[in-house]
Amino acid sequence: MTHILQIDSSPRLERSHSRALASAFLEQWKPYHPGAIITHRDLVRDPVPYLDATWITAKFTAAAAIALSDELVDEFLAADCYVLSAPMYNFGIPAVLKSYIDYIVRPKRTFAVTENGFKGLITHKKMILVQARGSDFRYGSAYASMNFQEPYLKTVFGFIGITDIEVINANRLNTELRDQELAAARTTIQALAATW
Ligand SMILES: Cc1cc2nc3c(=O)[nH]c(=O)nc-3n(C[C@H](O)[C@H](O)[C@H](O)COP(=O)(O)O)c2cc1C
């Protein structure tokens, strides 16, 4: 049975476009997968704290004091696919999402260090990335080179082994083109929901 982990990170809650598009995807996807389990990790309603020195020491010595990280990693590993929604914040991602990533990118649990370099330990799992942006960061646009959101998320999840990543992007949401952008994103959602 498919088990999805839905991860949301926009503080705008009900007004968030990235959350709404992720939910719209799941609503359309569910009828194709009756019985699927969806676990929701809301990084705003239930934020993870920033790392401190105790935790970092524990992480690298495999000592105690990493219970929250263990819990988040266990939850992450229990899923077999992911729907992650994120606003673009200052060309990157919100701090709550970065903090979460710092807890789940764990040596020996989600990546390994081998003689041949790093190896992601999460294999055969796929992700949908839902990204909302106020301005235009589409590939080929004037500000495309300033987009550290999608390249970062693809890099860090690729690092732990998740390379099958589909993207639903909504750009220009703070312009008069918002409705057009949202309609285009929903067309992408419809196609993906039927095939993913
Ligand atoms: C703190 C902050 C930083 C932002 N930085 C960017 C940015 O770098 N590029 C951009 O296109 N939009 C930026 N925006 C606009 C948001 O990406 C946009 O409003 C988007 O819809 C937010 O996602 P949400 O609707 O899911 O909350 C920023 C908004 C905030 C509040």
The ligand as an SDF file (V2000), in Angstrom:
LIG
                    3D

 31 33  0  0  0  0  0  0  0  0999 V2000
   10.2300   36.3970    3.6510 C   0  0  0  0  0  0  0  0  0  0  0  0
    9.7910   36.2530    2.2080 C   0  0  0  0  0  0  0  0  0  0  0  0
   10.7480   36.1300    1.2260 C   0  0  0  0  0  0  0  0  0  0  0  0
   10.3590   35.9720   -0.1110 C   0  0  0  0  0  0  0  0  0  0  0  0
   11.3160   35.8210   -1.0700 N   0  0  0  0  0  0  0  0  0  0  0  0
   10.9550   35.6420   -2.3550 C   0  0  0  0  0  0  0  0  0  0  0  0
   11.9320   35.4560   -3.3730 C   0  0  0  0  0  0  0  0  0  0  0  0
   13.1360   35.4270   -3.1330 O   0  0  0  0  0  0  0  0  0  0  0  0
   11.5110   35.2860   -4.6440 N   0  0  0  0  0  0  0  0  0  0  0  0
   10.1690   35.2900   -4.9650 C   0  0  0  0  0  0  0  0  0  0  0  0
    9.8420   35.1160   -6.1350 O   0  0  0  0  0  0  0  0  0  0  0  0
    9.2220   35.4640   -4.0220 N   0  0  0  0  0  0  0  0  0  0  0  0
    9.5860   35.6240   -2.7390 C   0  0  0  0  0  0  0  0  0  0  0  0
    8.6190   35.7780   -1.7600 N   0  0  0  0  0  0  0  0  0  0  0  0
    7.2050   35.6550   -2.1660 C   0  0  0  0  0  0  0  0  0  0  0  0
    6.6920   34.2300   -1.9440 C   0  0  0  0  0  0  0  0  0  0  0  0
    7.5220   33.2540   -2.5360 O   0  0  0  0  0  0  0  0  0  0  0  0
    5.2890   34.0960   -2.4980 C   0  0  0  0  0  0  0  0  0  0  0  0
    4.4340   34.9850   -1.7990 O   0  0  0  0  0  0  0  0  0  0  0  0
    4.7370   32.6820   -2.4040 C   0  0  0  0  0  0  0  0  0  0  0  0
    3.4000   32.6710   -2.8370 O   0  0  0  0  0  0  0  0  0  0  0  0
    4.7930   32.1800   -0.9700 C   0  0  0  0  0  0  0  0  0  0  0  0
    4.3370   30.8330   -0.9160 O   0  0  0  0  0  0  0  0  0  0  0  0
    2.9820   30.4880   -0.1480 P   0  0  0  0  0  0  0  0  0  0  0  0
    1.8720   31.1550   -0.9070 O   0  0  0  0  0  0  0  0  0  0  0  0
    2.9010   29.0020   -0.1920 O   0  0  0  0  0  0  0  0  0  0  0  0
    3.1010   31.0050    1.2410 O   0  0  0  0  0  0  0  0  0  0  0  0
    8.9930   35.9480   -0.4420 C   0  0  0  0  0  0  0  0  0  0  0  0
    8.0240   36.0860    0.5810 C   0  0  0  0  0  0  0  0  0  0  0  0
    8.4190   36.2450    1.8780 C   0  0  0  0  0  0  0  0  0  0  0  0
    7.3690   36.3830    2.9530 C   0  0  0  0  0  0  0  0  0  0  0  0
  1  2  1  0
  2  3  1  0
  2 30  2  0
  3  4  2  0
  4  5  1  0
  4 28  1  0
  5  6  2  0
  6  7  1  0
  6 13  1  0
  7  8  2  0
  7  9  1  0
  9 10  1  0
 10 11  2  0
 10 12  1  0
 12 13  2  0
 13 14  1  0
 14 15  1  0
 14 28  1  0
 15 16  1  0
 16 17  1  0
 16 18  1  0
 18 19  1  0
 18 20  1  0
 20 21  1  0
 20 22  1  0
 22 23  1  0
 23 24  1  0
 24 25  2  0
 24 26  1  0
 24 27  1  0
 28 29  2  0
 29 30  1  0
 30 31  1  0
M  END
$$$$
